[in-house]
Amino acid sequence: MGNLVSRRHLPFALALMVLSALLLAACGGGGSSSSTTAGSSGGSGSGGSSSTVSEEGNTGSKGLVAEPPTEPPTEIPLKQPLPKKPPHKSVIWLACALPACQGDLSAGYKNAAAALGWSFEQINYETLKAAEGVQQALNKNPDYIFITGIPPAAFEAQAKEAIKKGIPIFSGFDTTSPEPKTNGLYTQYANYPGYEVAKQLGSWVINDSEGKGKAVMVQIGEYPILVEQTEEAEKLFASKCPECSIETIDVTVEDVGEGKVPAKIVAFLQSHPETEYVWFTFGDLATGVYPALQTAGLSGNVKLIGAQANKVINTELSKGNYAAWNTQAQEMGGWLSMDAAARLAEELPLEPYEETGNLPTWIIDSPETAKELLDLPEGEWPGPEGFQEQFEELWQVK
């Protein structure tokens, strides 16, 4: 297996996808389940005798579509170095009160700014008061502002002020496309155009089920970045796996905070016994689910999979309680966003990879791999080995 270890280890942080969901919370919606079926099967039973799933990526009885990556990349996906070290800039990182913001993510921004020799300030704001945080940053007149998980619609007045003042905003983990002249965003990472995460996990399900997977996706329906994951999975199943099906369980932020998600999943599975996979659109939705399934006598009936692994997820993977989980280079997100700022400082365009909005991601589907990740101080994958040094070489600061 590829080398999982980053040379600089940072503290453990909760799954970043909880930021994408919880930061956008307004009013909790209904907690009822809705059903969507991809392809021709009706979502019950296992379908016909043989599947005509895909002509690409055939690798055997389970290789019905191209296998998703199950080892981490070893290099950052940026290649063009800066012509020289970029000029000094003052930057502000807006970190919400959630542990996801305060841990690896904040460390990534802070360490990247230090590598560039830039003045760095972190402003912590209450999770649902992003507009106040952005305004506080604007009042300090920095050169650049960084934020994640919050669409500019949540701080519309401040975005307009930033445009007027000429202060670019660098974003991540939001579905809003960057439009510097209209919403103030210069770049956006981890917005998953085409949603690579859904493609990876969906392909894993197709192959694992031999083209007949019955899945239910757990999501917070108010949040575009989570709904997009479900929609892309439905598209994949419809085009590549006509005997696969997907249903959805919508939960609310309140359900997550009050620990009600496990009971809702148990109730769904009891009324939908044909379900084979429970797919969590971000890691914290899985909290408490496996013990609840054990109590209900359902733990052997379904495989638990999902997006955005963290230390807790990796622990369950190492025990064999979870089957497969997507993991992303969370710490690297801050470095990637800071690279976009460095290129702007040099009046250079974004690297092609930065324009895609992607973030390196792969699938953990073995206890052995999860155990290796748990050996890291942070217990999760921060990015390709030595990615910090790779960025420093691009920035001409080594």
WOCOR-V661764 format. One record per helix or strand of 2 or more residues. SS is the DSSP state (hx for helix, st for strand). FROM is the first residue (numbers start at 1). TO is the last residue. If there is no record, write none. Layout:
ss from to
SS FROM TO
SS FROM TO
This chain:
ss from to
hx 16 22
st 33 36
st 90 96
hx 99 116
st 119 125
hx 130 139
st 144 148
hx 152 165
st 168 172
st 185 189
hx 196 208
st 214 219
hx 224 240
st 245 250
hx 253 257
hx 261 271
st 277 280
hx 283 286
hx 289 295
st 303 306
hx 311 318
st 324 328
hx 330 345
hx 352 356
st 361 364
hx 367 374
hx 387 394
